[in-house]
Amino acid sequence: MSDKRASCLKGNGVTKVFGFGDKKTVAVNNVDFDFREGEIVSIVGESGSGKTTLSKMLLGLISVTEGEVLFQGKPRDISTGQKKREYWKGIQAIFQDPFSSYNMFNKIDSVLLDCINMRGGKSLPYEKKFEMMREACSFVNLEFKELTNKYPFELSGGQMQRLMIARIFLLKPKILLADEPTSMIDACSRATILDMLLKLRDEINMTIIFITHDIGLAYYISDSVYIMEHGKFVEHGKAEDVILHPKAAYTQRLINDVPKIYEEWDLSTV
Ligand SMILES: Nc1ncnc2c1ncn2[C@@H]1O[C@H](COP(=O)(O)OP(=O)(O)OP(=O)(O)O)[C@@H](O)[C@H]1O
């Protein structure tokens, strides 16, 4: 993590409270963060720690109860539909379930064409658009000519994940929020997807925010890590500092929970 990189997304005292009175839940409790341009950040926590709520606030899908979010150094303004759409040119997300990410009635061509149009390419000649779609598919090792005229449900899970990354390749957002994007696929496809995301970060200097419960993945992939417990960040810093020298008991526990595959199994107790 280098302080020389400009701030991309910053939060001061960001809080989300659901419900009122006895039914009140403080899902995210007064968190501060500063994600830098081109940085890979992981937000790690167990189920219910507030990761999804925080990502929805970052994406502008739900309101912030208290605190402020700054995008590229300026207070974020998503007060109208128009301003939200403008903000979403800068921040995009991929989710763990690729099936939920597509309108299944839209052919793959139109999924990709929408991205080109969103980036202001509506009036480009079709040959140029075709070339852009072909390039985006080839970036993720897919053949556009095999996908054209098909629907997303005709693809395998792994192909759908790759198509999601092809969309990001075309949209070129400043920030990509990736919510456990590799949890539903096998280890081999998982490594490929991660490598593609890292390559994309290198090509377009995108900030990637990984939302995960997997501290091992966070160590492997991130520049910096934020550890979340009960809606608060209990520690953050460079991935190797936080994970190799954890200060919070909670971080220590998450690390201890990672199965150590190099240790022999003791089957006598089974
Ligand atoms: N719409 C909602 N209304 C009320 N409470 C909510 C709502 N959404 C989330 N919560 C509560 O906020 C807390 C944090 O939930 P959140 O989904 O953000 O956790 P998480 O870390 O993403 O969990 P997981 O890894 O299981 O997705 C939980 O106690 C949850 O019950």
The ligand as an SDF file (V2000), in Angstrom:
LIG
                    3D

 31 33  0  0  0  0  0  0  0  0999 V2000
  -32.2350   -5.1950    5.3650 N   0  0  0  0  0  0  0  0  0  0  0  0
  -31.8740   -5.5120    6.6080 C   0  0  0  0  0  0  0  0  0  0  0  0
  -32.7080   -5.2760    7.6530 N   0  0  0  0  0  0  0  0  0  0  0  0
  -32.3540   -5.5670    8.9160 C   0  0  0  0  0  0  0  0  0  0  0  0
  -31.1650   -6.0910    9.2780 N   0  0  0  0  0  0  0  0  0  0  0  0
  -30.2820   -6.3540    8.2920 C   0  0  0  0  0  0  0  0  0  0  0  0
  -30.5870   -6.0820    6.9130 C   0  0  0  0  0  0  0  0  0  0  0  0
  -29.5040   -6.4360    6.1640 N   0  0  0  0  0  0  0  0  0  0  0  0
  -28.5820   -6.9180    7.0210 C   0  0  0  0  0  0  0  0  0  0  0  0
  -29.0350   -6.8650    8.2940 N   0  0  0  0  0  0  0  0  0  0  0  0
  -28.3010   -7.2750    9.5050 C   0  0  0  0  0  0  0  0  0  0  0  0
  -27.0680   -6.5950    9.5180 O   0  0  0  0  0  0  0  0  0  0  0  0
  -26.0210   -7.4500    9.9990 C   0  0  0  0  0  0  0  0  0  0  0  0
  -24.9030   -7.5430    8.9620 C   0  0  0  0  0  0  0  0  0  0  0  0
  -25.3700   -8.2630    7.8340 O   0  0  0  0  0  0  0  0  0  0  0  0
  -24.5390   -8.3960    6.4780 P   0  0  0  0  0  0  0  0  0  0  0  0
  -25.4000   -9.1300    5.4970 O   0  0  0  0  0  0  0  0  0  0  0  0
  -24.0380   -7.0760    6.0760 O   0  0  0  0  0  0  0  0  0  0  0  0
  -23.3140   -9.3320    6.9400 O   0  0  0  0  0  0  0  0  0  0  0  0
  -22.2330  -10.1040    6.0510 P   0  0  0  0  0  0  0  0  0  0  0  0
  -20.9400   -9.9360    6.7390 O   0  0  0  0  0  0  0  0  0  0  0  0
  -22.3240   -9.6490    4.6520 O   0  0  0  0  0  0  0  0  0  0  0  0
  -22.7150  -11.6060    6.1260 O   0  0  0  0  0  0  0  0  0  0  0  0
  -22.5950  -12.7750    4.9960 P   0  0  0  0  0  0  0  0  0  0  0  0
  -21.1260  -13.0840    4.8440 O   0  0  0  0  0  0  0  0  0  0  0  0
  -23.3570  -13.9120    5.6090 O   0  0  0  0  0  0  0  0  0  0  0  0
  -23.2290  -12.2500    3.7440 O   0  0  0  0  0  0  0  0  0  0  0  0
  -26.6730   -8.7880   10.3070 C   0  0  0  0  0  0  0  0  0  0  0  0
  -26.9850   -8.8100   11.6960 O   0  0  0  0  0  0  0  0  0  0  0  0
  -27.9470   -8.7700    9.4830 C   0  0  0  0  0  0  0  0  0  0  0  0
  -28.9690   -9.5400   10.0970 O   0  0  0  0  0  0  0  0  0  0  0  0
  1  2  1  0
  2  3  1  0
  2  7  2  0
  3  4  2  0
  4  5  1  0
  5  6  2  0
  6  7  1  0
  6 10  1  0
  7  8  1  0
  8  9  2  0
  9 10  1  0
 10 11  1  0
 11 12  1  0
 11 30  1  0
 12 13  1  0
 13 14  1  0
 13 28  1  0
 14 15  1  0
 15 16  1  0
 16 17  2  0
 16 18  1  0
 16 19  1  0
 19 20  1  0
 20 21  2  0
 20 22  1  0
 20 23  1  0
 23 24  1  0
 24 25  2  0
 24 26  1  0
 24 27  1  0
 28 29  1  0
 28 30  1  0
 30 31  1  0
M  END
$$$$
